[in-house]
Amino acid sequence: MNNSNTHNQRIAKMTFSSVYPLYLEKVEKKGRTREELHQVIEWLTGFEHKKLQELIKENATFEIFFQQASLHPNARLITGVICGCRVEEIENPLTQQVRYLDKLVDELAKGRKMEKILRGS
């Protein structure tokens, strides 16, 4: 994975609303539900459905999205490879948080049990 400053800035400026439909399509294509996706997002960020919809409507960047989030204390337990890089080794905090979300969505789409995805909480 490209770990350059430019790459990190590009992720920071990307809007959550542009990626959310891709997350939804990915999980629904594999038989999972919108509600399960929202459960995963809420676990990681603390955003309830209403707040999530506000952020989508406002076209919040990932930078703003994660500034407003209350990251779950067990988020550090998210490990593994996403986009060719180990999430636990990503140095930029925002890029790591975005990849945490990518990893959780990936696990959901792959059929992993919810209690495993939510790291024992």
ABEGO torsion letter per residue (X at the ends): XBABAAAAAAAAABBAAAAAAAAAAAAAAAGBBAAAAAAAAAAAAGBBAAAAAAAAAAGBBAAAAAAABBBBAAAAABBEBBGGBBAAABABAAAAAAAAAAAAAAAAAAGBBAAAAAGGX
